[in-house]
Amino acid sequence: MVNYYILFESHEQAVRLHGELRAAGIRTAISPTPRAITVCCGVSLLVSEEEIGKVREYLAGHTCTYKSVESIEQEFNAHRDRYI
């Protein structure tokens, strides 16, 4: 599964865009930025594959402050953080 992350220079920008997208009926989640993508302010918006088209349309039609939109393949590891 591919997840998309909108990256920002500051967490205030992330919170502002999250609210704007939510008001437009587009689902995103505030998330830590994966280090595999970049080191920025540490906060990003997580966007699913199903919502990325709507997000790109919104970003193209509105003045929004963000750094970039990046994708990353999510690998599920059932044994991560298991201490048995």
PyMOL Python script that loads the backbone (N, CA, C, O; Angstrom):
from pymol import cmd

cmd.read_pdbstr("""\
ATOM      1  N   MET A   1       0.844  -1.173   0.000  1.00  0.00           N
ATOM      2  CA  MET A   1       0.000   0.000   0.000  1.00  0.00           C
ATOM      3  C   MET A   1       0.890   1.237   0.000  1.00  0.00           C
ATOM      4  O   MET A   1       1.900   1.294   0.702  1.00  0.00           O
ATOM      5  N   VAL A   2       0.501   2.213  -0.791  1.00  0.00           N
ATOM      6  CA  VAL A   2       1.242   3.469  -0.864  1.00  0.00           C
ATOM      7  C   VAL A   2       0.511   4.528  -0.054  1.00  0.00           C
ATOM      8  O   VAL A   2      -0.696   4.716  -0.207  1.00  0.00           O
ATOM      9  N   ASN A   3       1.238   5.209   0.798  1.00  0.00           N
ATOM     10  CA  ASN A   3       0.704   6.358   1.522  1.00  0.00           C
ATOM     11  C   ASN A   3       1.412   7.601   1.030  1.00  0.00           C
ATOM     12  O   ASN A   3       2.568   7.551   0.610  1.00  0.00           O
ATOM     13  N   TYR A   4       0.711   8.709   1.088  1.00  0.00           N
ATOM     14  CA  TYR A   4       1.253   9.981   0.649  1.00  0.00           C
ATOM     15  C   TYR A   4       1.351  10.903   1.854  1.00  0.00           C
ATOM     16  O   TYR A   4       0.500  10.877   2.743  1.00  0.00           O
ATOM     17  N   TYR A   5       2.395  11.712   1.873  1.00  0.00           N
ATOM     18  CA  TYR A   5       2.628  12.644   2.966  1.00  0.00           C
ATOM     19  C   TYR A   5       2.811  14.040   2.393  1.00  0.00           C
ATOM     20  O   TYR A   5       3.587  14.240   1.459  1.00  0.00           O
ATOM     21  N   ILE A   6       2.094  15.001   2.954  1.00  0.00           N
ATOM     22  CA  ILE A   6       2.301  16.402   2.619  1.00  0.00           C
ATOM     23  C   ILE A   6       3.263  16.947   3.669  1.00  0.00           C
ATOM     24  O   ILE A   6       2.993  16.875   4.867  1.00  0.00           O
ATOM     25  N   LEU A   7       4.379  17.487   3.212  1.00  0.00           N
ATOM     26  CA  LEU A   7       5.429  17.963   4.114  1.00  0.00           C
ATOM     27  C   LEU A   7       5.368  19.479   4.257  1.00  0.00           C
ATOM     28  O   LEU A   7       4.941  20.185   3.343  1.00  0.00           O
ATOM     29  N   PHE A   8       5.798  19.964   5.410  1.00  0.00           N
ATOM     30  CA  PHE A   8       5.693  21.381   5.758  1.00  0.00           C
ATOM     31  C   PHE A   8       6.975  21.883   6.405  1.00  0.00           C
ATOM     32  O   PHE A   8       7.806  21.102   6.869  1.00  0.00           O
ATOM     33  N   GLU A   9       7.114  23.201   6.424  1.00  0.00           N
ATOM     34  CA  GLU A   9       8.219  23.845   7.128  1.00  0.00           C
ATOM     35  C   GLU A   9       7.908  23.980   8.620  1.00  0.00           C
ATOM     36  O   GLU A   9       8.826  24.006   9.440  1.00  0.00           O
ATOM     37  N   SER A  10       6.617  24.068   8.982  1.00  0.00           N
ATOM     38  CA  SER A  10       6.241  24.214  10.393  1.00  0.00           C
ATOM     39  C   SER A  10       4.956  23.452  10.679  1.00  0.00           C
ATOM     40  O   SER A  10       4.165  23.181   9.776  1.00  0.00           O
ATOM     41  N   HIS A  11       4.763  23.114  11.936  1.00  0.00           N
ATOM     42  CA  HIS A  11       3.556  22.365  12.293  1.00  0.00           C
ATOM     43  C   HIS A  11       2.300  23.220  12.168  1.00  0.00           C
ATOM     44  O   HIS A  11       1.211  22.683  11.963  1.00  0.00           O
ATOM     45  N   GLU A  12       2.430  24.542  12.288  1.00  0.00           N
ATOM     46  CA  GLU A  12       1.270  25.423  12.128  1.00  0.00           C
ATOM     47  C   GLU A  12       0.699  25.312  10.716  1.00  0.00           C
ATOM     48  O   GLU A  12      -0.519  25.328  10.533  1.00  0.00           O
ATOM     49  N   GLN A  13       1.580  25.199   9.717  1.00  0.00           N
ATOM     50  CA  GLN A  13       1.129  25.037   8.341  1.00  0.00           C
ATOM     51  C   GLN A  13       0.361  23.732   8.172  1.00  0.00           C
ATOM     52  O   GLN A  13      -0.647  23.688   7.468  1.00  0.00           O
ATOM     53  N   ALA A  14       0.835  22.675   8.816  1.00  0.00           N
ATOM     54  CA  ALA A  14       0.172  21.370   8.731  1.00  0.00           C
ATOM     55  C   ALA A  14      -1.216  21.424   9.350  1.00  0.00           C
ATOM     56  O   ALA A  14      -2.177  20.925   8.764  1.00  0.00           O
ATOM     57  N   VAL A  15      -1.328  22.014  10.508  1.00  0.00           N
ATOM     58  CA  VAL A  15      -2.617  22.109  11.198  1.00  0.00           C
ATOM     59  C   VAL A  15      -3.601  22.950  10.381  1.00  0.00           C
ATOM     60  O   VAL A  15      -4.778  22.605  10.279  1.00  0.00           O
ATOM     61  N   ARG A  16      -3.122  24.043   9.806  1.00  0.00           N
ATOM     62  CA  ARG A  16      -3.980  24.915   8.995  1.00  0.00           C
ATOM     63  C   ARG A  16      -4.519  24.169   7.770  1.00  0.00           C
ATOM     64  O   ARG A  16      -5.720  24.209   7.503  1.00  0.00           O
ATOM     65  N   LEU A  17      -3.639  23.488   7.024  1.00  0.00           N
ATOM     66  CA  LEU A  17      -4.081  22.775   5.826  1.00  0.00           C
ATOM     67  C   LEU A  17      -4.979  21.598   6.194  1.00  0.00           C
ATOM     68  O   LEU A  17      -5.935  21.301   5.478  1.00  0.00           O
ATOM     69  N   HIS A  18      -4.681  20.932   7.296  1.00  0.00           N
ATOM     70  CA  HIS A  18      -5.541  19.831   7.750  1.00  0.00           C
ATOM     71  C   HIS A  18      -6.970  20.334   7.962  1.00  0.00           C
ATOM     72  O   HIS A  18      -7.925  19.673   7.552  1.00  0.00           O
ATOM     73  N   GLY A  19      -7.121  21.484   8.591  1.00  0.00           N
ATOM     74  CA  GLY A  19      -8.445  22.065   8.804  1.00  0.00           C
ATOM     75  C   GLY A  19      -9.133  22.442   7.503  1.00  0.00           C
ATOM     76  O   GLY A  19     -10.333  22.215   7.344  1.00  0.00           O
ATOM     77  N   GLU A  20      -8.378  23.017   6.569  1.00  0.00           N
ATOM     78  CA  GLU A  20      -8.942  23.398   5.280  1.00  0.00           C
ATOM     79  C   GLU A  20      -9.429  22.167   4.507  1.00  0.00           C
ATOM     80  O   GLU A  20     -10.526  22.171   3.949  1.00  0.00           O
ATOM     81  N   LEU A  21      -8.610  21.123   4.482  1.00  0.00           N
ATOM     82  CA  LEU A  21      -8.995  19.902   3.768  1.00  0.00           C
ATOM     83  C   LEU A  21     -10.193  19.230   4.436  1.00  0.00           C
ATOM     84  O   LEU A  21     -11.088  18.727   3.758  1.00  0.00           O
ATOM     85  N   ARG A  22     -10.202  19.226   5.743  1.00  0.00           N
ATOM     86  CA  ARG A  22     -11.333  18.640   6.479  1.00  0.00           C
ATOM     87  C   ARG A  22     -12.629  19.382   6.156  1.00  0.00           C
ATOM     88  O   ARG A  22     -13.669  18.754   5.960  1.00  0.00           O
ATOM     89  N   ALA A  23     -12.573  20.720   6.100  1.00  0.00           N
ATOM     90  CA  ALA A  23     -13.747  21.518   5.766  1.00  0.00           C
ATOM     91  C   ALA A  23     -14.219  21.239   4.335  1.00  0.00           C
ATOM     92  O   ALA A  23     -15.404  21.377   4.030  1.00  0.00           O
ATOM     93  N   ALA A  24     -13.293  20.849   3.467  1.00  0.00           N
ATOM     94  CA  ALA A  24     -13.627  20.525   2.082  1.00  0.00           C
ATOM     95  C   ALA A  24     -14.081  19.073   1.922  1.00  0.00           C
ATOM     96  O   ALA A  24     -14.385  18.636   0.812  1.00  0.00           O
ATOM     97  N   GLY A  25     -14.128  18.325   3.029  1.00  0.00           N
ATOM     98  CA  GLY A  25     -14.579  16.934   2.985  1.00  0.00           C
ATOM     99  C   GLY A  25     -13.512  15.945   2.563  1.00  0.00           C
ATOM    100  O   GLY A  25     -13.827  14.837   2.128  1.00  0.00           O
ATOM    101  N   ILE A  26     -12.250  16.335   2.688  1.00  0.00           N
ATOM    102  CA  ILE A  26     -11.128  15.475   2.310  1.00  0.00           C
ATOM    103  C   ILE A  26     -10.463  14.954   3.576  1.00  0.00           C
ATOM    104  O   ILE A  26     -10.082  15.729   4.453  1.00  0.00           O
ATOM    105  N   ARG A  27     -10.325  13.631   3.664  1.00  0.00           N
ATOM    106  CA  ARG A  27      -9.774  13.014   4.863  1.00  0.00           C
ATOM    107  C   ARG A  27      -8.243  12.976   4.820  1.00  0.00           C
ATOM    108  O   ARG A  27      -7.646  12.460   3.875  1.00  0.00           O
ATOM    109  N   THR A  28      -7.631  13.525   5.851  1.00  0.00           N
ATOM    110  CA  THR A  28      -6.190  13.424   6.077  1.00  0.00           C
ATOM    111  C   THR A  28      -5.982  13.210   7.568  1.00  0.00           C
ATOM    112  O   THR A  28      -6.902  13.384   8.367  1.00  0.00           O
ATOM    113  N   ALA A  29      -4.780  12.837   7.927  1.00  0.00           N
ATOM    114  CA  ALA A  29      -4.449  12.671   9.342  1.00  0.00           C
ATOM    115  C   ALA A  29      -3.119  13.348   9.616  1.00  0.00           C
ATOM    116  O   ALA A  29      -2.188  13.254   8.816  1.00  0.00           O
ATOM    117  N   ILE A  30      -3.034  14.029  10.743  1.00  0.00           N
ATOM    118  CA  ILE A  30      -1.764  14.602  11.161  1.00  0.00           C
ATOM    119  C   ILE A  30      -0.883  13.452  11.623  1.00  0.00           C
ATOM    120  O   ILE A  30      -1.313  12.611  12.412  1.00  0.00           O
ATOM    121  N   SER A  31       0.348  13.418  11.132  1.00  0.00           N
ATOM    122  CA  SER A  31       1.207  12.261  11.341  1.00  0.00           C
ATOM    123  C   SER A  31       2.665  12.696  11.477  1.00  0.00           C
ATOM    124  O   SER A  31       3.056  13.733  10.941  1.00  0.00           O
ATOM    125  N   PRO A  32       3.468  11.910  12.189  1.00  0.00           N
ATOM    126  CA  PRO A  32       4.901  12.168  12.166  1.00  0.00           C
ATOM    127  C   PRO A  32       5.433  11.922  10.748  1.00  0.00           C
ATOM    128  O   PRO A  32       4.951  11.028  10.051  1.00  0.00           O
ATOM    129  N   THR A  33       6.406  12.698  10.330  1.00  0.00           N
ATOM    130  CA  THR A  33       6.993  12.506   9.011  1.00  0.00           C
ATOM    131  C   THR A  33       7.967  11.334   9.059  1.00  0.00           C
ATOM    132  O   THR A  33       8.878  11.327   9.887  1.00  0.00           O
ATOM    133  N   PRO A  34       7.789  10.334   8.178  1.00  0.00           N
ATOM    134  CA  PRO A  34       8.739   9.213   8.166  1.00  0.00           C
ATOM    135  C   PRO A  34      10.137   9.695   7.813  1.00  0.00           C
ATOM    136  O   PRO A  34      10.304  10.484   6.883  1.00  0.00           O
ATOM    137  N   ARG A  35      11.123   9.237   8.531  1.00  0.00           N
ATOM    138  CA  ARG A  35      12.501   9.653   8.267  1.00  0.00           C
ATOM    139  C   ARG A  35      12.986   9.171   6.909  1.00  0.00           C
ATOM    140  O   ARG A  35      13.936   9.728   6.359  1.00  0.00           O
ATOM    141  N   ALA A  36      12.344   8.142   6.360  1.00  0.00           N
ATOM    142  CA  ALA A  36      12.727   7.648   5.035  1.00  0.00           C
ATOM    143  C   ALA A  36      12.428   8.673   3.947  1.00  0.00           C
ATOM    144  O   ALA A  36      13.015   8.617   2.867  1.00  0.00           O
ATOM    145  N   ILE A  37      11.522   9.607   4.220  1.00  0.00           N
ATOM    146  CA  ILE A  37      11.165  10.627   3.234  1.00  0.00           C
ATOM    147  C   ILE A  37      12.094  11.825   3.367  1.00  0.00           C
ATOM    148  O   ILE A  37      12.803  12.170   2.422  1.00  0.00           O
ATOM    149  N   THR A  38      12.095  12.456   4.525  1.00  0.00           N
ATOM    150  CA  THR A  38      12.916  13.641   4.754  1.00  0.00           C
ATOM    151  C   THR A  38      12.843  14.029   6.220  1.00  0.00           C
ATOM    152  O   THR A  38      12.000  13.536   6.969  1.00  0.00           O
ATOM    153  N   VAL A  39      13.722  14.901   6.603  1.00  0.00           N
ATOM    154  CA  VAL A  39      13.641  15.491   7.932  1.00  0.00           C
ATOM    155  C   VAL A  39      13.193  16.933   7.718  1.00  0.00           C
ATOM    156  O   VAL A  39      13.947  17.757   7.200  1.00  0.00           O
ATOM    157  N   CYS A  40      11.976  17.224   8.116  1.00  0.00           N
ATOM    158  CA  CYS A  40      11.479  18.600   8.029  1.00  0.00           C
ATOM    159  C   CYS A  40      11.028  18.973   9.431  1.00  0.00           C
ATOM    160  O   CYS A  40      11.734  18.683  10.397  1.00  0.00           O
ATOM    161  N   CYS A  41       9.887  19.600   9.564  1.00  0.00           N
ATOM    162  CA  CYS A  41       9.449  20.012  10.895  1.00  0.00           C
ATOM    163  C   CYS A  41       9.026  18.816  11.749  1.00  0.00           C
ATOM    164  O   CYS A  41       8.818  18.962  12.954  1.00  0.00           O
ATOM    165  N   GLY A  42       8.898  17.647  11.145  1.00  0.00           N
ATOM    166  CA  GLY A  42       8.536  16.446  11.893  1.00  0.00           C
ATOM    167  C   GLY A  42       7.067  16.117  11.846  1.00  0.00           C
ATOM    168  O   GLY A  42       6.664  15.031  12.262  1.00  0.00           O
ATOM    169  N   VAL A  43       6.248  17.040  11.344  1.00  0.00           N
ATOM    170  CA  VAL A  43       4.808  16.815  11.246  1.00  0.00           C
ATOM    171  C   VAL A  43       4.410  16.892   9.777  1.00  0.00           C
ATOM    172  O   VAL A  43       4.862  17.769   9.041  1.00  0.00           O
ATOM    173  N   SER A  44       3.559  15.959   9.365  1.00  0.00           N
ATOM    174  CA  SER A  44       3.072  15.955   7.997  1.00  0.00           C
ATOM    175  C   SER A  44       1.607  15.555   8.006  1.00  0.00           C
ATOM    176  O   SER A  44       1.055  15.197   9.047  1.00  0.00           O
ATOM    177  N   LEU A  45       0.985  15.620   6.841  1.00  0.00           N
ATOM    178  CA  LEU A  45      -0.376  15.122   6.692  1.00  0.00           C
ATOM    179  C   LEU A  45      -0.306  13.807   5.928  1.00  0.00           C
ATOM    180  O   LEU A  45       0.273  13.733   4.844  1.00  0.00           O
ATOM    181  N   LEU A  46      -0.896  12.786   6.501  1.00  0.00           N
ATOM    182  CA  LEU A  46      -0.950  11.471   5.881  1.00  0.00           C
ATOM    183  C   LEU A  46      -2.195  11.418   5.010  1.00  0.00           C
ATOM    184  O   LEU A  46      -3.296  11.726   5.466  1.00  0.00           O
ATOM    185  N   VAL A  47      -2.015  11.025   3.753  1.00  0.00           N
ATOM    186  CA  VAL A  47      -3.111  10.958   2.791  1.00  0.00           C
ATOM    187  C   VAL A  47      -3.140   9.557   2.194  1.00  0.00           C
ATOM    188  O   VAL A  47      -2.101   9.029   1.797  1.00  0.00           O
ATOM    189  N   SER A  48      -4.312   8.958   2.129  1.00  0.00           N
ATOM    190  CA  SER A  48      -4.442   7.615   1.553  1.00  0.00           C
ATOM    191  C   SER A  48      -4.436   7.684   0.031  1.00  0.00           C
ATOM    192  O   SER A  48      -4.604   8.752  -0.557  1.00  0.00           O
ATOM    193  N   GLU A  49      -4.239   6.528  -0.593  1.00  0.00           N
ATOM    194  CA  GLU A  49      -4.278   6.449  -2.056  1.00  0.00           C
ATOM    195  C   GLU A  49      -5.629   6.913  -2.599  1.00  0.00           C
ATOM    196  O   GLU A  49      -5.697   7.524  -3.666  1.00  0.00           O
ATOM    197  N   GLU A  50      -6.694   6.623  -1.868  1.00  0.00           N
ATOM    198  CA  GLU A  50      -8.035   6.976  -2.307  1.00  0.00           C
ATOM    199  C   GLU A  50      -8.269   8.482  -2.305  1.00  0.00           C
ATOM    200  O   GLU A  50      -9.073   8.975  -3.096  1.00  0.00           O
ATOM    201  N   GLU A  51      -7.599   9.207  -1.455  1.00  0.00           N
ATOM    202  CA  GLU A  51      -7.825  10.646  -1.292  1.00  0.00           C
ATOM    203  C   GLU A  51      -6.812  11.526  -2.027  1.00  0.00           C
ATOM    204  O   GLU A  51      -7.024  12.733  -2.136  1.00  0.00           O
ATOM    205  N   ILE A  52      -5.718  10.953  -2.534  1.00  0.00           N
ATOM    206  CA  ILE A  52      -4.647  11.782  -3.078  1.00  0.00           C
ATOM    207  C   ILE A  52      -5.099  12.599  -4.293  1.00  0.00           C
ATOM    208  O   ILE A  52      -4.630  13.722  -4.477  1.00  0.00           O
ATOM    209  N   GLY A  53      -5.978  12.074  -5.105  1.00  0.00           N
ATOM    210  CA  GLY A  53      -6.475  12.828  -6.257  1.00  0.00           C
ATOM    211  C   GLY A  53      -7.218  14.080  -5.833  1.00  0.00           C
ATOM    212  O   GLY A  53      -7.021  15.150  -6.409  1.00  0.00           O
ATOM    213  N   LYS A  54      -8.071  13.950  -4.829  1.00  0.00           N
ATOM    214  CA  LYS A  54      -8.816  15.096  -4.301  1.00  0.00           C
ATOM    215  C   LYS A  54      -7.867  16.124  -3.688  1.00  0.00           C
ATOM    216  O   LYS A  54      -8.059  17.330  -3.846  1.00  0.00           O
ATOM    217  N   VAL A  55      -6.843  15.637  -2.986  1.00  0.00           N
ATOM    218  CA  VAL A  55      -5.878  16.540  -2.357  1.00  0.00           C
ATOM    219  C   VAL A  55      -5.107  17.322  -3.417  1.00  0.00           C
ATOM    220  O   VAL A  55      -4.927  18.533  -3.286  1.00  0.00           O
ATOM    221  N   ARG A  56      -4.657  16.644  -4.456  1.00  0.00           N
ATOM    222  CA  ARG A  56      -3.908  17.328  -5.518  1.00  0.00           C
ATOM    223  C   ARG A  56      -4.776  18.383  -6.206  1.00  0.00           C
ATOM    224  O   ARG A  56      -4.290  19.468  -6.526  1.00  0.00           O
ATOM    225  N   GLU A  57      -6.052  18.076  -6.434  1.00  0.00           N
ATOM    226  CA  GLU A  57      -6.977  19.058  -7.014  1.00  0.00           C
ATOM    227  C   GLU A  57      -7.118  20.270  -6.098  1.00  0.00           C
ATOM    228  O   GLU A  57      -7.079  21.411  -6.558  1.00  0.00           O
ATOM    229  N   TYR A  58      -7.283  20.015  -4.796  1.00  0.00           N
ATOM    230  CA  TYR A  58      -7.431  21.101  -3.835  1.00  0.00           C
ATOM    231  C   TYR A  58      -6.177  21.975  -3.810  1.00  0.00           C
ATOM    232  O   TYR A  58      -6.275  23.202  -3.837  1.00  0.00           O
ATOM    233  N   LEU A  59      -5.007  21.351  -3.760  1.00  0.00           N
ATOM    234  CA  LEU A  59      -3.753  22.107  -3.713  1.00  0.00           C
ATOM    235  C   LEU A  59      -3.554  22.945  -4.974  1.00  0.00           C
ATOM    236  O   LEU A  59      -3.025  24.054  -4.906  1.00  0.00           O
ATOM    237  N   ALA A  60      -3.977  22.416  -6.127  1.00  0.00           N
ATOM    238  CA  ALA A  60      -3.829  23.146  -7.386  1.00  0.00           C
ATOM    239  C   ALA A  60      -4.776  24.348  -7.467  1.00  0.00           C
ATOM    240  O   ALA A  60      -4.460  25.350  -8.107  1.00  0.00           O
ATOM    241  N   GLY A  61      -5.932  24.241  -6.819  1.00  0.00           N
ATOM    242  CA  GLY A  61      -6.931  25.294  -6.916  1.00  0.00           C
ATOM    243  C   GLY A  61      -6.941  26.301  -5.798  1.00  0.00           C
ATOM    244  O   GLY A  61      -7.727  27.247  -5.831  1.00  0.00           O
ATOM    245  N   HIS A  62      -6.087  26.126  -4.801  1.00  0.00           N
ATOM    246  CA  HIS A  62      -6.058  27.015  -3.640  1.00  0.00           C
ATOM    247  C   HIS A  62      -4.626  27.429  -3.333  1.00  0.00           C
ATOM    248  O   HIS A  62      -3.676  26.730  -3.685  1.00  0.00           O
ATOM    249  N   THR A  63      -4.488  28.546  -2.687  1.00  0.00           N
ATOM    250  CA  THR A  63      -3.174  28.985  -2.229  1.00  0.00           C
ATOM    251  C   THR A  63      -2.902  28.319  -0.885  1.00  0.00           C
ATOM    252  O   THR A  63      -3.504  28.671   0.129  1.00  0.00           O
ATOM    253  N   CYS A  64      -1.992  27.360  -0.891  1.00  0.00           N
ATOM    254  CA  CYS A  64      -1.658  26.599   0.317  1.00  0.00           C
ATOM    255  C   CYS A  64      -0.151  26.626   0.517  1.00  0.00           C
ATOM    256  O   CYS A  64       0.617  26.599  -0.445  1.00  0.00           O
ATOM    257  N   THR A  65       0.260  26.680   1.773  1.00  0.00           N
ATOM    258  CA  THR A  65       1.681  26.662   2.091  1.00  0.00           C
ATOM    259  C   THR A  65       2.069  25.252   2.514  1.00  0.00           C
ATOM    260  O   THR A  65       1.633  24.754   3.552  1.00  0.00           O
ATOM    261  N   TYR A  66       2.899  24.619   1.689  1.00  0.00           N
ATOM    262  CA  TYR A  66       3.430  23.299   2.003  1.00  0.00           C
ATOM    263  C   TYR A  66       4.745  23.133   1.265  1.00  0.00           C
ATOM    264  O   TYR A  66       5.039  23.873   0.326  1.00  0.00           O
ATOM    265  N   LYS A  67       5.530  22.166   1.691  1.00  0.00           N
ATOM    266  CA  LYS A  67       6.858  21.958   1.114  1.00  0.00           C
ATOM    267  C   LYS A  67       6.788  21.051  -0.115  1.00  0.00           C
ATOM    268  O   LYS A  67       7.279  21.415  -1.183  1.00  0.00           O
ATOM    269  N   SER A  68       6.179  19.873   0.033  1.00  0.00           N
ATOM    270  CA  SER A  68       6.051  18.932  -1.073  1.00  0.00           C
ATOM    271  C   SER A  68       5.076  17.827  -0.709  1.00  0.00           C
ATOM    272  O   SER A  68       4.659  17.699   0.442  1.00  0.00           O
ATOM    273  N   VAL A  69       4.720  17.032  -1.710  1.00  0.00           N
ATOM    274  CA  VAL A  69       3.909  15.836  -1.504  1.00  0.00           C
ATOM    275  C   VAL A  69       4.787  14.658  -1.904  1.00  0.00           C
ATOM    276  O   VAL A  69       5.280  14.595  -3.030  1.00  0.00           O
ATOM    277  N   GLU A  70       4.977  13.734  -0.983  1.00  0.00           N
ATOM    278  CA  GLU A  70       5.854  12.579  -1.203  1.00  0.00           C
ATOM    279  C   GLU A  70       5.072  11.291  -0.970  1.00  0.00           C
ATOM    280  O   GLU A  70       4.094  11.272  -0.223  1.00  0.00           O
ATOM    281  N   SER A  71       5.513  10.228  -1.612  1.00  0.00           N
ATOM    282  CA  SER A  71       4.872   8.927  -1.404  1.00  0.00           C
ATOM    283  C   SER A  71       5.883   7.941  -0.837  1.00  0.00           C
ATOM    284  O   SER A  71       7.092   8.070  -1.033  1.00  0.00           O
ATOM    285  N   ILE A  72       5.348   6.958  -0.132  1.00  0.00           N
ATOM    286  CA  ILE A  72       6.198   5.916   0.430  1.00  0.00           C
ATOM    287  C   ILE A  72       5.382   4.624   0.490  1.00  0.00           C
ATOM    288  O   ILE A  72       4.203   4.635   0.844  1.00  0.00           O
ATOM    289  N   GLU A  73       6.017   3.535   0.146  1.00  0.00           N
ATOM    290  CA  GLU A  73       5.390   2.216   0.220  1.00  0.00           C
ATOM    291  C   GLU A  73       5.410   1.772   1.676  1.00  0.00           C
ATOM    292  O   GLU A  73       6.474   1.688   2.289  1.00  0.00           O
ATOM    293  N   GLN A  74       4.250   1.492   2.219  1.00  0.00           N
ATOM    294  CA  GLN A  74       4.148   1.055   3.612  1.00  0.00           C
ATOM    295  C   GLN A  74       4.245  -0.459   3.676  1.00  0.00           C
ATOM    296  O   GLN A  74       3.498  -1.172   3.006  1.00  0.00           O
ATOM    297  N   GLU A  75       5.153  -0.929   4.472  1.00  0.00           N
ATOM    298  CA  GLU A  75       5.307  -2.357   4.687  1.00  0.00           C
ATOM    299  C   GLU A  75       4.845  -2.684   6.094  1.00  0.00           C
ATOM    300  O   GLU A  75       5.310  -2.085   7.064  1.00  0.00           O
ATOM    301  N   PHE A  76       3.941  -3.623   6.203  1.00  0.00           N
ATOM    302  CA  PHE A  76       3.434  -4.014   7.505  1.00  0.00           C
ATOM    303  C   PHE A  76       4.359  -5.063   8.098  1.00  0.00           C
ATOM    304  O   PHE A  76       4.646  -6.079   7.465  1.00  0.00           O
ATOM    305  N   ASN A  77       4.825  -4.813   9.316  1.00  0.00           N
ATOM    306  CA  ASN A  77       5.680  -5.746  10.024  1.00  0.00           C
ATOM    307  C   ASN A  77       4.981  -6.137  11.314  1.00  0.00           C
ATOM    308  O   ASN A  77       4.959  -5.363  12.272  1.00  0.00           O
ATOM    309  N   ALA A  78       4.414  -7.328  11.344  1.00  0.00           N
ATOM    310  CA  ALA A  78       3.651  -7.788  12.500  1.00  0.00           C
ATOM    311  C   ALA A  78       4.520  -7.984  13.733  1.00  0.00           C
ATOM    312  O   ALA A  78       3.995  -8.056  14.844  1.00  0.00           O
ATOM    313  N   HIS A  79       5.818  -8.072  13.568  1.00  0.00           N
ATOM    314  CA  HIS A  79       6.719  -8.327  14.701  1.00  0.00           C
ATOM    315  C   HIS A  79       7.363  -7.045  15.230  1.00  0.00           C
ATOM    316  O   HIS A  79       8.152  -7.096  16.173  1.00  0.00           O
ATOM    317  N   ARG A  80       7.044  -5.925  14.648  1.00  0.00           N
ATOM    318  CA  ARG A  80       7.621  -4.659  15.108  1.00  0.00           C
ATOM    319  C   ARG A  80       7.143  -4.345  16.517  1.00  0.00           C
ATOM    320  O   ARG A  80       5.959  -4.478  16.829  1.00  0.00           O
ATOM    321  N   ASP A  81       8.048  -3.940  17.335  1.00  0.00           N
ATOM    322  CA  ASP A  81       7.745  -3.531  18.712  1.00  0.00           C
ATOM    323  C   ASP A  81       7.117  -4.639  19.551  1.00  0.00           C
ATOM    324  O   ASP A  81       6.367  -4.353  20.485  1.00  0.00           O
ATOM    325  N   ARG A  82       7.408  -5.877  19.239  1.00  0.00           N
ATOM    326  CA  ARG A  82       6.967  -7.004  20.075  1.00  0.00           C
ATOM    327  C   ARG A  82       8.138  -7.436  20.942  1.00  0.00           C
ATOM    328  O   ARG A  82       9.237  -7.697  20.453  1.00  0.00           O
ATOM    329  N   TYR A  83       7.883  -7.501  22.202  1.00  0.00           N
ATOM    330  CA  TYR A  83       8.953  -7.819  23.151  1.00  0.00           C
ATOM    331  C   TYR A  83       8.593  -9.064  23.946  1.00  0.00           C
ATOM    332  O   TYR A  83       8.509  -9.028  25.173  1.00  0.00           O
ATOM    333  N   ILE A  84       8.387 -10.137  23.251  1.00  0.00           N
ATOM    334  CA  ILE A  84       8.021 -11.401  23.907  1.00  0.00           C
ATOM    335  C   ILE A  84       9.153 -12.386  23.794  1.00  0.00           C
ATOM    336  O   ILE A  84       9.044 -13.511  24.283  1.00  0.00           O
TER     337      ILE A  84
END
""", "prot")
cmd.dss("prot")
cmd.show_as("cartoon", "prot")
cmd.util.cbc("prot")
cmd.orient("prot")
